[in-house]
Amino acid sequence: MDLATAMTEAPDQAFAVLLQRHRGIVHKVAGSYARGAEDRADLAQEIAAQLWRAWPSYDPSRSFSTWMYRIALNTAISFLRGQAEPQRGAVPLDDHLHELADERGFDPETHERLRVLQRFMATLGPLDRALLLLYLEERSGREMAEVLGIGESNVTTRIGRLRQRLREFAADHLRD
């Protein structure tokens, strides 16, 4: 059964399958925008609720992951705006990032680079954080532009600036 048929005949089931298949997007976005475990869980739940509310308007001829990222990032940015204090400081990219690094046998230098990347992301505003997250996911410039609602040339320019800022940040923060 194709997605369009599934959306018509069993929309609840189609949504559940797609949400499960792409749950990593929810966790990455929540982990990038919320500080503590409780806030991450709250944000992940809010993202899932927003996805469910928007589900009837999803066009199955378009990429589900792009649609999902757009809603997840917009929800996360709204979440940040609603916080009493700005979310600065240590913001994990993923709850299990360092566990995954250990499982894959990453060396101490790679762990240190991951920590620097986390600290750098914590310094970014919501749009740049979203852009960097999509860039790290190796999304195309066109897809990043579509998710964020900005032009491709703006994406290219901002990515270039972010890469330069990250190089400078890493040079200042990596241990020799």
N, C-alpha and C positions, 0 to 999 in steps of 0.2 A: 504494500500500500504506500503510495507516495505521500508527501507531507501535506499537500493541499487536500487530498482525500481524508487523511487522518485528522486534519483540523476541522473538517466538516462533520465527519462521522464520530470521532472520539477526541474532541478538543482537549479535555482534561488529560487524557492519556498521552497525547502528542506533546503537550506542554511538559508533562512530567519526564518523558523520555529525553526531550531536548535539554531541559534544565539539568538533568542528571549527567548527560553527555558533556555539557559545557560548564559544569559546576566550578571548575578551576577558575573561570573568569570571575565568578562571584567572589571566590576566596582571594584571588589576587587583588581585585579592586578593594574589597573590604580591608585586606591587610595593608594596602598602600595608603588608605585614607583614615583609618581609625587606629588609635594608640593602644588601648588595652584589650584584653581578650573579650571582656564584656561588650565593649563598644564595637569590636569587630563582629561579634555574633549579632548584635543589634543591627548593625549596618547590613550584614549579609541577609538577615531576615527582611529588612526593609527593601533591599534590592530584589529579592525573590517576590515580595508582595507587589512591587512596582512592575516587575516583569509580568506577573499574572494579570494585573490590571490592564496592561498594554497588549497582552496576548491577542485579543480579538482584532486588533489593528495590524498585527504582523502580516507582512506580505511574503508568502512562501517562495516567491520567485527571487527574493533577495537573500543575502547571506544572513543566517541566523546569528552567527557569532558577532557580526558587525552590529546588528540590531541590538543584541544583548549588551555588547560593550557600551553602546550609546546610552542605553537606559541605566546601566550599572554606574557609569561614570557620572551621568547627570544626577543620579540619586546620591552618589558619594559627595559630589560637590555641594549639593543642597545640604547634606548632612554636616559638612564642614562649616558652612555658613551658619547653621543653626547652633553650633557649639558656642558656649560661653567664652571659652578661650581658644585661640587658634591652635590647631594641631601641629605643633612643632616638636622637635625632639626625635627620639628613636621610633621610627615607624617601620615595622617589618614589611618586607615585600610579600612574605609568605610565612605562616606560622612554622612551617617545617623546612625552611630554606637551609638552615645549617645542618639539620638532620639529613637532608637530602645530600648536601655536600659531603657529609661524613660517609654516607652509604656509597657514594660514587668515588670515594677515595681522594677527594680534593685535598691538596696540600695546604699548609698554614697560610701561604701567600694568597691563595684563592679565597680562603676564609676572610682574610684581612680585606681583600678587594670587595667582597660582598658587604662587609661592614661599612666600608667607605661609601659604596653605592647606596646603602640604606640611609646613611647620614646625609648624603647629598640629596636624595629624594625628599627627605624630611624638610629640607630648606626650600623646596620648590612650592610655588603657588599651585592651586588645583589644576589649572589648564596645563601647565608645564609638566606636572606630575603625571597627568593622564597621557600626555604626549609621549613622555619617556617610557611609561608602562607599555604603551602600544608599540613603540620603537623596539623595546626589549623583547616583545612578543613577535618581532619581525613582521609586523603588519605592513602592507604597502602604503606608500604616500597617499594614494587615492583612498584606501580604506581608512587611514587615520583622518583624512580630511572629512570623509563622510561621517565617521563616528563623532568627531568633534564639531562638525558644522563650520569648518573654516576652509579656506582655499588650499589647494595642493602647494602652491608657491609659498604660502604662509607656513605650511607644515615643513617644507624643505628648509626655509630660513630659520625657523624656530629650532628644528632638529640640529642644524649646524651650530647655532648658538649654544644649545644645551650640551652638545658634545664638547665644545670648547670650554664651557664652564665646568663640566665634569673633569676634563683633563687638568684644569687649573686646581680644582678642588682636590683631586686625587694627589696631585703633586704636593699640595700643602698638608695632606692628611695621611698619606701612606707612610708607614714606618720604613726607614732605610735598613 
